[in-house]
Amino acid sequence: MSENTSATELASHYTAQVSSDLDRNTKEQERIGAEIASLEEQLAALRHDHSVLVSIQKAIAAAPAPARAAQPSSAAPVPAPRRKVAASGSRKRAQPKKSASRVTHKAEKPAASKRAAAAEPAADSSASTPTTASASAQPTLVDLVRRHLTEQKEPRSAAEITTALGQAHPERTVKTTVVRTTLEGLVAKAQAHRSKQGTSVFYTVADASEAAGGAKSEGKEKAATA
């Protein structure tokens, strides 16, 4: 009789232990899933920034280099061929000076036009260069979910939060499964509460003291893993 009683107690003990381990394992999976979703979102933002930077680099490389200044030797006057001195030698000596000034004037015009043509594409490329500040300034999904819970006075389900975030941020693709995983991650960090009403699950934001305690424990875990 005593052997049957001890066997029953041992079985109940193991059953409770297994149930506790399963619950802890499930919560850990939810926490890691939320972190993976957040990291995937950050990776997508970094990839977007990378593509923008690559396009900027290509635009800079394709811009023509500024034309070099004309060398002094290229603008030097071309001497006229020497002629025999005639009776009116003074008048014939004055003509090479006029031709030299005309050559200098003609040489300066192409150099000025080249500099102007090189300056225009450089100005166009600098004006069309996009910035990446707007792409990197987007908040993460975890921040959006936490902020939405803070603004609510009543519990909200994952589907309701997904609908609200989709309307507030139409440029982003918000899925219910990812939002639910993020909410479970906040619950695991003591930054949100989970409650059931029938078969539905609702979430509310945690108090400031509880959220601070969850953030402190999370920091200790990261320091220990590091």
C-alpha positions in Angstrom: 0.0 0.0 0.0 2.8 2.4 0.9 4.6 1.6 -2.4 1.5 2.5 -4.4 1.2 5.8 -2.5 4.9 6.7 -3.1 4.5 5.9 -6.8 1.5 8.1 -7.1 3.2 11.0 -5.4 6.3 10.6 -7.6 4.1 10.6 -10.7 2.3 13.7 -9.7 5.6 15.4 -8.9 7.0 14.6 -12.3 3.7 15.7 -14.0 3.9 19.1 -12.2 7.6 19.4 -13.1 6.9 18.6 -16.8 4.1 21.1 -16.9 6.2 23.8 -15.4 9.0 23.1 -17.9 6.6 23.2 -20.8 5.2 26.5 -19.7 8.7 28.0 -19.3 9.7 26.6 -22.7 6.7 28.1 -24.4 7.3 31.5 -22.9 11.0 31.4 -24.0 9.9 30.5 -27.6 7.6 33.5 -27.6 10.3 35.8 -26.3 12.9 34.7 -28.8 10.3 34.9 -31.6 9.6 38.5 -30.7 13.3 39.3 -30.7 13.7 37.6 -34.1 10.8 39.7 -35.6 12.4 42.9 -34.3 15.8 42.0 -35.7 14.2 41.1 -39.1 12.6 44.6 -39.2 16.0 46.2 -38.3 17.7 44.1 -41.0 15.1 45.2 -43.6 15.8 48.9 -42.7 19.5 48.4 -43.0 19.1 46.7 -46.4 17.1 49.7 -47.6 19.8 52.1 -46.4 22.4 50.0 -48.2 20.6 50.1 -51.5 20.1 53.9 -51.2 23.8 54.4 -50.5 24.8 52.2 -53.4 22.7 54.3 -55.7 24.3 57.5 -54.4 27.8 56.0 -54.9 26.9 55.1 -58.5 25.5 58.6 -59.2 28.7 60.2 -57.9 30.9 57.8 -59.9 28.9 58.6 -63.1 29.2 62.4 -62.7 31.9 63.8 -65.2 35.0 65.2 -63.6 35.5 69.0 -63.8 37.4 70.1 -66.9 41.0 70.9 -66.3 42.0 74.5 -66.6 43.5 75.4 -69.9 47.3 75.3 -69.8 49.1 78.6 -70.4 51.0 77.0 -73.3 47.7 76.2 -75.2 46.5 79.9 -75.0 49.9 81.3 -76.2 49.7 83.3 -79.3 50.9 81.6 -82.5 53.6 83.6 -84.2 53.0 84.6 -87.8 55.5 83.6 -90.4 58.2 86.1 -91.0 57.9 88.1 -94.2 60.3 90.2 -96.1 60.6 93.8 -95.0 59.0 96.1 -97.5 58.7 99.8 -97.7 55.7 99.9 -95.4 57.4 97.6 -92.8 55.8 99.3 -89.7 52.3 98.5 -90.9 53.1 94.9 -91.7 54.6 94.4 -88.2 51.4 95.5 -86.5 49.3 92.8 -88.2 50.8 89.7 -86.3 49.8 91.4 -83.0 46.2 91.5 -84.1 46.2 87.9 -85.2 47.8 86.9 -81.9 45.0 88.5 -79.9 42.3 86.8 -82.0 43.9 83.4 -81.4 44.0 84.0 -77.7 40.4 85.1 -77.6 39.4 82.0 -79.6 41.4 79.7 -77.2 39.7 81.2 -74.1 36.1 80.6 -75.4 36.4 76.7 -75.7 38.0 76.5 -72.2 35.2 78.6 -70.7 32.5 76.5 -72.4 34.1 73.3 -71.2 34.1 74.5 -67.6 30.4 75.6 -67.8 29.4 72.2 -69.3 31.3 70.3 -66.6 29.7 72.4 -63.8 26.1 71.7 -64.9 26.1 67.9 -64.5 27.8 68.2 -61.2 25.1 70.6 -59.9 22.4 68.2 -61.2 23.9 65.2 -59.5 24.2 67.0 -56.2 20.6 68.3 -56.4 19.2 64.8 -57.2 21.1 63.0 -54.3 18.5 61.4 -51.9 18.9 61.4 -48.2 18.5 58.3 -45.9 17.4 60.1 -42.7 13.7 59.4 -43.3 14.4 55.7 -43.8 16.5 55.2 -40.7 14.2 57.3 -38.5 11.3 54.8 -38.6 10.4 53.3 -35.2 10.4 49.5 -34.8 7.3 47.4 -34.4 8.1 46.8 -30.7 8.0 50.6 -30.1 4.8 51.0 -32.1 3.0 48.2 -30.2 4.2 49.5 -26.8 3.2 53.1 -27.6 -0.2 51.9 -28.8 -0.8 50.0 -25.6 0.2 53.0 -23.5 -2.3 55.2 -25.3 -5.2 52.7 -24.7 -7.3 52.6 -21.5 -8.9 49.2 -22.2 -7.4 45.8 -23.1 -6.8 45.2 -26.8 -6.5 42.0 -28.8 -3.7 41.4 -31.3 -6.1 41.7 -34.2 -7.3 45.1 -32.9 -3.8 46.4 -32.5 -2.9 45.2 -36.0 -5.8 47.0 -37.5 -5.0 50.2 -35.6 -1.3 50.1 -36.6 -2.1 49.4 -40.2 -4.4 52.4 -40.4 -1.9 54.7 -38.6 1.1 53.4 -40.7 -0.2 52.4 -44.2 3.3 52.4 -45.6 4.2 49.4 -43.4 3.0 45.8 -43.7 1.7 44.8 -40.2 0.7 41.2 -39.7 -1.3 39.8 -36.8 1.1 36.9 -36.2 4.0 39.2 -35.9 2.1 41.6 -33.6 1.0 38.7 -31.4 4.6 37.5 -31.1 5.7 41.0 -30.2 3.1 41.3 -27.5 4.1 38.0 -26.0 7.7 39.2 -26.0 6.5 42.3 -24.0 4.7 40.1 -21.6 7.8 38.0 -21.1 9.7 41.2 -20.3 7.0 42.3 -17.8 6.2 45.3 -20.0 2.7 44.2 -20.8 -0.1 42.0 -19.2 -2.1 39.2 -20.8 -5.6 38.4 -19.9 -8.3 36.0 -21.3 -12.0 36.7 -21.8 -13.5 33.4 -22.9 -11.4 32.2 -25.9 -10.0 35.7 -26.7 -6.6 37.0 -25.4 -6.3 40.7 -24.5 -3.2 42.8 -23.7 -2.6 45.9 -21.5 0.5 47.9 -20.8 2.3 47.2 -17.5 2.9 49.8 -14.8 6.0 51.9 -14.9 7.6 50.1 -12.0 7.0 46.7 -13.5 8.3 47.8 -16.9 11.4 49.2 -15.3 12.0 45.9 -13.5 11.6 44.0 -16.7 14.0 46.3 -18.5 16.6 45.8 -15.7 16.3 42.0 -15.8 16.6 42.1 -19.5 19.8 44.1 -19.2 21.2 41.6 -16.7 20.4 38.7 -19.1 22.1 40.4 -22.0 25.2 41.2 -19.8 25.4 37.6 -18.7 25.1 36.2 -22.2 27.7 38.7 -23.4 
